[in-house]
Amino acid sequence: MTEVSNSFTDEDLTAFLDGEADAALAARIEAGLESDPALVARVEGLSLPMETLRAAFAMERIAPPPAPALPRPAANRNWRPMQLAASVVLALGIGFAGGYLSQPEQAAPGWIDVVASYQSLYMTETVEETTQAPEVALGVLEDFQSRVGVELAAATAVEGVEFRRAQVLGFKGKPLMQMAYLGEDGTPFALCVLTTTNDDSAPNDRMAQGLAATSWVEDGVGYLVIGGQDPARTRALADAMKQRLGQG
């Protein structure tokens, strides 16, 4: 790698992509991207297929009180993730390296894979810096309950993780609840909830986009616990959340 590329850590570049870098760091990275192909390649390698994520998620928050937005690049930056990806495609003559965009003939990813791609952006600091006041989180949960009929307030107190934030995203026009947690070791976890036409199913463990995930369906509602790399841990959290939600 060049001297310019070597002057930035992966954490610096990830913070830049997530909109968390301070102005000085962002300016240095932007300047480097203009002159250093090795730095462009590194940042492209850290990028996720954002076009697919944005198409799948309608990011409008529907909760009545304003809540802290997820990290995103500042509007006045010259290098945003989508612009960066476009520049790399033009420079290298290839499509996105992400599996979804590089294989357009495949079916669109399901909601669990899309959530997993989104969750993989999270670091400890991402969740810590967007913690909600309890009354704000309660307002988001109550609004989701009024729209979807699913009561989730009990899931704000689960042993082994600390609840930090609730927000409503969207998947294919349907509200998708994301409840963010931090494990005792700082691992970000999420409980995501979406209505579905699938039959009820017992918890199922899998790896999704490199993250452990446990999902199940109960009374026409899909639930997903995701985070870390240990399926036994997401299964234990799922069992605890099912108990808190009165699902046995």
Helices and strands as residue ranges (DSSP letters): H 3-6, H 10-17, H 23-35, H 37-46, H 50-56, H 81-92, H 99-102, H 111-119, H 124-128, H 134-148, G 153-156, E 161-171, E 174-183, E 188-195, E 201-208, E 211-218, E 221-226, H 231-244
